């Protein structure tokens, strides 16, 4: 049994002035040293880019890691910066400036990112010398850092239109946010794993009996995927194109401690089988239209034109919430992990490491040094780092550091556009991070109703990517949190339950978009629901019943 280092022996001093909050939504487990060094600068740089672009009164969100745990602290603008931000917020709403970001994303940034991803993942790592592999690691690292920046720089595009809709629609109708967000279904296909490559693969396999037989054959999953992609047929080319798109994307999380899809061939193959066997039909559009019609009827007639406009902008921008991660740092992180594991295998083969996986516990500088023969960090040190990181969760760390957070400014005293911006971004942030506060009952957990519907099935307790191969068709995923990357495995799931996150957290979005019941923000489902126990997930009520 693994021995856990006592958390009480670790220092958790505030990393700076002000109040600091634990980010258990994005980082439910400790991060690697590589990530802890790389992430904060790129995130803060991207955060400042988006707050400036949208004229927010928040300058930055400082990020710091203590013992691998992520902490955040907001930093407001100075009084001298406020007038410029007031003017900018007026321009944002008057000109709908989020559309400019979406256009630039679609026409330039996303295509350029995909080209670089494909180039980096096509490198034959085994053919590189140690020196060349070290240089490749640095290039992957630099690309990874810029993809984190790109992700964060587009945060406002993902927040402002949807937050603006929630603020106004809830005031006009009194409809809960969970029901209002039902109007978004179908607006973010990427959140359900959809892509042109997936559709082409499914169609090609369905029209090729030989490919279907191979897909469903017993045997090694990795070998089956290789044989499928090497078929000299339309089906083979379609499978290859799909695996090139998703193969090196992380299946969960953001750090290189996650695993990319091709590392989990069994789960990936079963997800492909489920897609091919599925009906291919969806009622997402019809369900959203019905929800929109019902809510629109409750909007006072004098506000309906504005409601239609706000809804149109929110649905237009909704997909960038997950696209900016899937096509930026989640893919780049998998590519960085691929390179690190290649280096780890070399050093493990030479007896320098106990396990290739331990290489990811090194910083980028240490990675370079190890490849050139450095004696530090020692194999035992890297193994200890790995043991620490994999035996703790964010529940082991203090939720708050420093003094209590001050209340947010009262928007009523601000210019109209600045107040509107504060309300829109504030409600979005709350919907991303705030869990349910409802008290649980002995066999009934209360969370947030992320995605409507009721489902009964076996709970599959997943504590990290290593558990993904245990997921079987129809399981209820019970985990701390997920990222948008998890969408690849959605066809295997009957429902999703998480400890962390709010109604706009990634697990909420992906469950809603895929159309399976979801309950998020239960706080402690992972400690109250045993693996394999049968549960009933009511995504409409936000409840999870343990049936035994």
Secondary structure, 3 states (H helix, E strand, C coil): CCCCCCHHHCCCCCCCCCCEEECCCCCCECCCHHHHHHHHHHHHHHHHHHHHHCCCCEEEEEEEEECCEEEEEEEECCHHHHHHHHHHHHHHHHHCCHHHHHHHHHHHHHHHHHHHHHHHHCCCHHHCCHHHHHHHHHHHHHHHHHHHHHHHHCHHHHHHHHHHHHHHHHHHHCCCHHHHHHHHCCCCHHHHCCCHHHHHHHHHHHCCHHHHHHHCCCCCHHHHHHHHHCCCCHHHHHHHHHHHHHCCCECCCCCCCCCEHHHCHHHHHHHHHHHHHCCCCCCHHHHHHHHHHHHHHHCCHHHHHHHHHHHHHHHHHCCHHHHHHHHHHHHHHHHHHHHHHHHHHHHHHCCCCCCHHHHHHCCHHHHHHHHCCCCCCCHHHHHHHHHHHHCCEHHHCCCEECCCCCCCCCHHHCCHHHHHHHHHHHHHHHHHHCCCCCCCECCEEECEEEECCEEEEEEEECCCHHHHHHCCCCEEEEECCCCHHHHHHHHHEEEEEECCCCCCCHHHHHHHHHCCEEEECCCCHHHHCCCCCEEEEECCCCEEEECC
